[in-house]
């Protein structure tokens, strides 16, 4: 895509990225029912700082920023070059296209750039996690050739007053 430039994230961009990442990750975890809202941002900050302890220079991490031809931020991707399975695969930890830039093919272009860079650095596969309700992202990944390898499901329970009720 000619009107999108993908390059390594700068240290200056990292500060803004970190703030957005913490805020958005905390909100996603609360929405998914995984964390309580009261401590979600603290938990997200702790995890983020543990994973990205050296910012853009964190070993084993690939941080890319996408900008439009006129310099506006279009999005970013964060890839752990050694995925959790230890099978030579890399892991997309975070990928986002700015809301005002969506629907222009930038997500697909950024995903392709991450794939190229991960392969260039020795990864044999690239995996990711996507929240179930995010149909747009799921459609992008499926159309780009990603396959479901694990599926988590959840059901909220009401107090049925059964034999084990409080």
N, C-alpha and C positions, 0 to 999 in steps of 0.2 A: 504494500500500500504506500503510494508515493507521498501522501499528505500526513503520514505519521512517522515520527522519529522515535526510536526506542534506543535508550542508552543506559549505562550504569547510573544508578541513583547517586546524587552528590550528597555530601555531608549536610549541606544546607537543606536539601529536600528531605533528608531523613527526619529532621525534627518535626516537620509538618506531617510526614507520613506516620511517625510514631504516635503523635497525638490522635490522628484519625483512626489508626489501627486500634488503639486502646479503646477509644470511645465506641467504635463500631463492633469490635469483638465482644465487648461487655454487653452491648445491646443485643447482639445475636445470641449470646449465651442465655440472657434473661428471656428473650422471646422463645427460645427453644425449651425453656423450662429447666435448664441445667444449673443456673445460678440465681441467687436472690439479688434483687436490684441494689440492696443496701451496700453490698461489698463487691459488686461486679467490676467496677472500674479499678479498684485496688488489685483484685485478682488478675485482671487483664494486664495491668501495668507490670505486675510481678512476673507473669509468664512472658510477656513481651521482652522485658529487660533481661530475663534469663536466657531467652533464645537469641537475642540480638545484642549481646553484651558489649560488642565492639562496633555497634552501628553498622555502617556500610562496609566496614572492614571485617565483619564477623566471619571467621573461617567457615567454609562449607555452605555459605549463604550467597545466593544470587539475588540482587535487588535491582530491578530495572524500572525506569520511568518512561512513560510514553507521552510525547508532546505533539501537538498538531504542528503543521508547517509554520503557523504564525506564532508558535511558542506557548500556546495555552496547554495547561496540564490536561492530559486525556486520561491517564490512569497509571497504574503500577502493577508489578507482580513481584512476589517474594517466593523464591524456590530454595528449599533445603536440598542441597546436592546429594546428600546421603539420606534417603528416605527411611522411614521407620522399619520397613521389612528387611533391610540389610541385604537386598538382592540386586544391588547395582542400580536400583531405581531412584529417581529424585522425586521430591514431593512439593507440589504447589501449596504453600501455606496460605497464601493470600493473593487474590487477583481482583482488581477493581477498575472499572471504567467510570469516570465522573458522570454523574447523572445527566448533565447537559450535553455530554458527548456520546451517549448511548445511541444505538441504532444506526451507526455509521460504519460498522465493520471493524472498529478499533479493538473490540474484545478478541475477535478471531485473529487479528494481526498481532496483538500483544501475546496471545497464547502461542502462536506460531513462533514468535521471536524467543519466547521462553523455552520452547521445545528445541530450537536450534542451539541456543546457548547452553542448555543442559547437556545436549548430545555432544557438543564441542568440548565440554568439560568432563566427558566420560560416562554420563548417565546412559543406561540402556533402556530406560522406561521413565515415564512421568505419570504420577498419580496425584489425586486430589480428593478432597471431601467437599460435598455440596449439601447444604441443608435441603431437606425434602421439599418444602414449599417453594423453593427458588426455581420455578419452571423455566424461566428464561435462561438461567445459567446451565441448568441440566440440558436444555435443548442445544445450547452452544457446544457443550462438551461432547454430547452424543454425536452431533453432526461433524465434530472434529475427529471422531474415531475413538473416543474414550468409551470404555465398557464398565458396567457395574460389576464390582468385585466383592463388595460387602454392602449389606443393607441393614441399617438399624431402624427399629420401629419402636413406637412409644404410644401408650394409651393412658390418659389421665383417668384416675379412679375416683369415684365418690365413695363416701363412707356408707357402705351397704348394711352396716349393723350386723354382719354375720357373726359366726361363733368366735372370731378372733377380734371383734370390735373392742374399742376402748371402753 
